[in-house]
Amino acid sequence: MMDCTGQAEDGGRAALPAGAGAGGAGPITRTEQDGDVTKFCLAAADGHEIESVVVPMGGEIEGKDKTWRTLCVSSQIGCARGCTFCRTGRMGLVRDLTVDEIVGQVLAARQQFGEDVRNVVFMGMGEPLDNFENVVAAVRCWHDDREHQIPRRRVTISTVGLCDGIRRLGALGWRRLNLAVSLNAPNDEIRSRIMPINRREPMGALREAIASYPVRGGGHVLIEYVLMAGLNDQPDHARELVEYLRGLRTCVNLIPFNPFEGPGYRPPSEEAVTQFQSILMESGQLAFRRNTKGQQAMAACGQLGRPRSVG
Ligand code: SF4
């Protein structure tokens, strides 16, 4: 683990060590391209691969059209959480990534793509709050880097919905660190079927944890919702979701399921996605649809993890 762990506690600011990432995460071993989306893999010292995805983004900032790149990083090799719609979940947990290995993903992406790798989202392999200490230390490193800073407001931690972990994250007092929660169902019955975590921490408890998270003024907790045909994409599901989220400061990110071999789920129809989004928005719930960039590179949500690793 690199020396930067905990450096921000006393307000100190430090540059990333020149060799950060090199010890824990080696060179890029493989890249896959799908249009302008790139998945790359770093070699870990123990022979595993650490998978990351670079996605070009664009939009209007302060009245000007800008482009930048978002890096989707992994926090673990594999994942213990076993969500049934997720390719990584089928691997089981191999191990946590070290701070070096997490930080090294940004260094590798910046070496390859330059400084416009601006935003980081923990939406790659693994549940970041299961590797809490190392993930928090990596966020500190990026934030405290004098030369190539990635401030916390440009980092998003995406969780399966671990209530204690969300509270621990909130207790750090980092008001501008973004939180995303992978919800994917409008009720406990459906969520428990596709996300084992829900049998231990049902949606009522999760709702309280989300409500406790300190979002900055005008900000939201992002709610990720993977739409699967017939399972959770019906109009009644949308209305139920509206009721669940009522009173919370959230924005729903609708993600059409990306097929891969095995799980038996189907993507929703175009009409179902449009109708689902309309019901949310007409009820006053912010909602947008994620572009499924990267689908062919197997880099879209829930698709990281090599087939040979599937147990
Ligand atoms: S969706 Fe996230 S938490 Fe669930 S198995 Fe996949 S990587 Fe793990």
Residues whose N, C-alpha, C, O or C-beta is under 5 A from the ligand:
A	BS01	SF4	C79 R81 G82 C83 C86 T88 G89 G124 M125 G126 E127 V160
